[in-house]
Amino acid sequence: MSEGQWKRWDAVARLGAGKLTTHEAARLLRDGQVEAIAFASGSAARGFAALFGAEAAALAGRARVACMGRTCAAEARSAGLRVDAVADGGLPELVEALESALSTAGPPAQG
């Protein structure tokens, strides 16, 4: 992973830990600085949607989205988020699913 990619992962981790404001996170997403979003639970996906409101689907649409498990993916979709990859398993499988989604050529599909 490049230094730039590590910085982007750090930004996402800071948002999850409450160390990055919603405004800062939205700016990073709008500016294309976040390549991927991983949800480990349906409540995390719902929380993202609630946090960003009407803009959530558009912001998530600027990145690849991976979910841990089919239930999480269903919750994300019901919250209006596009899902690019679904991991069947735990965290290692979520990372693999995200890597696979990121390796797909071209920009994320919208919608």
C-alpha positions as CSV (number, residue, x, y, z in Angstrom):
1,M,0.0,0.0,0.0
2,S,1.4,3.4,-0.9
3,E,1.9,6.2,1.5
4,G,-1.1,8.1,0.1
5,Q,-3.3,5.0,0.5
6,W,-2.2,4.7,4.2
7,K,-3.1,8.3,4.7
8,R,-6.6,7.7,3.3
9,W,-7.0,4.6,5.5
10,D,-5.9,6.6,8.5
11,A,-8.6,9.3,7.6
12,V,-11.3,6.6,7.6
13,A,-10.0,5.2,10.9
14,R,-10.1,8.6,12.4
15,L,-13.7,9.1,11.3
16,G,-14.6,5.8,12.9
17,A,-12.9,6.8,16.1
18,G,-14.5,10.2,16.2
19,K,-11.3,12.0,15.5
20,L,-12.4,13.4,12.1
21,T,-15.4,15.6,11.8
22,T,-18.3,14.7,9.5
23,H,-17.5,17.8,7.5
24,E,-13.9,16.7,7.0
25,A,-14.9,13.2,6.1
26,A,-17.5,14.5,3.6
27,R,-14.8,16.7,2.0
28,L,-12.4,13.8,1.7
29,L,-15.2,11.7,0.0
30,R,-16.2,14.6,-2.3
31,D,-12.6,15.2,-3.3
32,G,-12.0,11.5,-4.2
33,Q,-9.5,11.1,-1.4
34,V,-11.3,8.0,0.0
35,E,-11.1,5.0,-2.3
36,A,-13.0,2.5,-0.1
37,I,-15.4,2.1,2.7
38,A,-15.8,-1.1,4.7
39,F,-18.8,-1.8,6.9
40,A,-18.5,-4.6,9.4
41,S,-22.1,-4.4,10.5
42,G,-25.5,-3.3,9.3
43,S,-25.5,-0.7,12.1
44,A,-22.3,0.8,10.8
45,A,-23.9,1.2,7.3
46,R,-27.0,2.7,8.8
47,G,-24.9,5.0,10.9
48,F,-23.0,6.2,7.8
49,A,-26.4,6.8,6.1
50,A,-27.7,8.7,9.1
51,L,-24.6,10.7,9.6
52,F,-24.5,12.0,6.0
53,G,-28.2,12.1,5.4
54,A,-29.4,12.8,1.9
55,E,-25.8,13.0,0.7
56,A,-24.8,9.5,2.0
57,A,-25.5,7.5,-1.2
58,A,-23.7,10.1,-3.4
59,L,-20.7,10.2,-1.0
60,A,-20.4,6.4,-0.7
61,G,-20.8,6.2,-4.5
62,R,-17.4,7.9,-4.9
63,A,-15.7,4.9,-3.2
64,R,-15.8,1.2,-3.4
65,V,-18.0,-0.3,-0.7
66,A,-17.5,-3.7,1.0
67,C,-19.7,-5.2,3.7
68,M,-19.0,-8.1,6.1
69,G,-21.7,-10.6,5.4
70,R,-25.0,-10.6,3.5
71,T,-27.0,-9.2,6.4
72,C,-24.7,-6.1,6.5
73,A,-24.9,-5.8,2.7
74,A,-28.7,-5.9,2.8
75,E,-28.8,-3.3,5.6
76,A,-26.4,-1.0,3.5
77,R,-28.6,-1.4,0.4
78,S,-31.7,-0.7,2.4
79,A,-30.0,2.5,3.6
80,G,-29.6,3.5,0.0
81,L,-25.9,2.6,-0.3
82,R,-24.4,0.7,-3.3
83,V,-22.4,-2.4,-2.3
84,D,-19.5,-3.5,-4.5
85,A,-18.3,-6.5,-2.5
86,V,-19.7,-8.8,0.2
87,A,-17.4,-10.8,2.5
88,D,-18.5,-14.2,3.7
89,G,-16.5,-14.5,6.9
90,G,-14.7,-12.2,9.3
91,L,-12.3,-9.3,9.0
92,P,-9.7,-11.1,6.8
93,E,-12.4,-11.8,4.3
94,L,-13.7,-8.3,4.5
95,V,-10.2,-7.0,3.6
96,E,-10.0,-9.5,0.7
97,A,-13.4,-8.4,-0.6
98,L,-12.3,-4.8,-0.4
99,E,-9.0,-5.5,-2.2
100,S,-11.0,-7.3,-4.9
101,A,-13.4,-4.4,-5.3
102,L,-10.5,-1.9,-5.5
103,S,-8.7,-4.0,-8.1
104,T,-11.7,-3.7,-10.4
105,A,-10.9,-1.4,-13.3
106,G,-12.6,2.0,-13.7
107,P,-14.4,4.3,-11.3
108,P,-17.1,2.9,-8.9
109,A,-20.5,2.3,-10.5
110,Q,-23.0,5.0,-9.6
111,G,-26.2,3.9,-8.0
